[in-house]
């Protein structure tokens, strides 16, 4: 068995070495794609946001409302980036995160509109609220709609910029 393991490792290493350097770099940086259930279509996001605001007031945090849908690959990538250690630490310390389903851009649309978020530019779309519910940031131009071509440092920068 060890022989086959070494043989496989050797074949894998030689196939990676045969890749052009640019291809190898892209393969190393590409975010993992795992479809997760993030946005629950059966809950009332108004209630989730109200609960998050109450928690934010108690804990002196801000609320991030993440508008999207499970079908959205970029939403999946954003969630992966949210859970990476450097971003998870920032989220846990400074924010309460709410995932609000917008279906296929046909559900709960009053919520992003109410915060000034333009989801017609694409999802995921984010709003950052102070603990009273006032939007301190509202995504207007689709900044995160192309998450699969961004890296997690963009999320880190965003979280650092808008933390309480």
N, C-alpha and C positions, 0 to 999 in steps of 0.2 A: 504494500500500500504506500509506503514512504517513497518508493521508486516512482510510482505514478504521480504522487503529489509533487515531487521535485520536477518530474517531466512536465507536468502541467504548469508549474510556476515558471519553468524555463521557457516553455512555449509562449506563455503570457508575456513574460518580460521581453522576449525577442519580437513579439508582434507589436508591443508598445514602442519598442525602439525603432521599429520600421515605420511608425507613423511620422508624418512631418511634424516638426516642433509645434507649429501653430495648432494642429489638430489635437496633439497631446495636451496642450495648454487648455484648449476649449473643453476637452473631455474631463480635465481635472476641475474646471471651474463651474461646469454645468450644475445647476441645482438638482437635487433628487426630485423625482416626480412620483409622489405617492398620493393617491386620491383619498382624502380624509373627509369625514362628515363634520363640517365646521358650521354651516349655516342651517339652522333648524327652521323649516317652513311651518312647523306646527306651533311655535311659540309666538307670543305677542312682543315684538321688539320694543314697543312703547313701555311695557312693564319691565323688560330687561334693562332698558336705559334708566328708568326711574330707580330701580334697585341699585344699579351701578352708581348713579349720582348720590344716593344715600350713603353708599359705601365710601365713595370718594370724599364726601363731606366728613365722615368719621375719621378717615385715614389721611386726610389732607393730600389728596391725589387729584389727578385729572382723569377724564374718561376718554378713551379712544373708541369711536364707533366705526367698525369695519363693515362697510356695505359690500355685499357680493353674493355669490352662490357657489354651491359645491361643484357645479359644472365648469367653473372658471379656473383654468390652469394657473393663471396669474394669481388668483386668490389663494390657491393651494400653495404656491411658492411663497407668498407673503406670510402665510401661517407657518411654514417651515422656518422662515427667517425670524419670525417672532419668537420661535422656540429655541433658537440657537443661544448658547450660554450668555454672550455679551448682551443680546437683546432681551432675553428673558429676565436677566437681572434688572435692566432698566424698566421693563414693564412691571415687574413685581414691586419695585421700589416707588415708582412715580405714577403708575396708571392703573385703571380698571378697564379691562378690554371687553367690549361687547361686539359680537358678530351679529349683524342684522341682515337677514336674507332679503334680497330684492327680487327673488325668483329669477326669471329671465328678463330682468329690467321691466317687470310688469306687476310688482307686488311691493307694498309698503313704501311707495314712492313719496308719500307725504313727509316721511322722516328726513331723508336726505335733502329734499327741497326746503324743509323747515330750517335746516342748519346751513343752507347755502351751498350744499355739495351738488355738483353737476355730474350725475352718474351717466348722463348721455355720452360723456367723454370716455366712459368705460369703467370697469370694475377690476380690481378692488378700488374702492374710493373711501377715503378716511375723513373723519371729523374729529377734532380734539375739542373737548368741552371742559370748561372749568367746573368746579363742584356745584355751581348753581345752575348749570345747564346752558350757559352761554358759550357759543362756538368761538374759540380762540384761533382755530384753524379750520378751514373748510376747503377740501380739495376741489378745485375749479377746472383744472385743465388736464385731467387724466394722468397726473404725475406717477401713479403706481400701476397704471393699466398694463404696463409692459414689464412686470416683475421678473418674468423668466429670463429677461435679458439684462437684469440689474443684479447687483450682488448685495449681500447682507449688510455691507457697510452703509448703503443708502438708507436702510431701515435704522441702523444705529445712529446715523447723523440726524434723521428725522426725530427719533425718540429723544435724543439729547437736546435738540432745538426746542421742543415743545413741552419738556418736562416741567412739573410744577415747581 
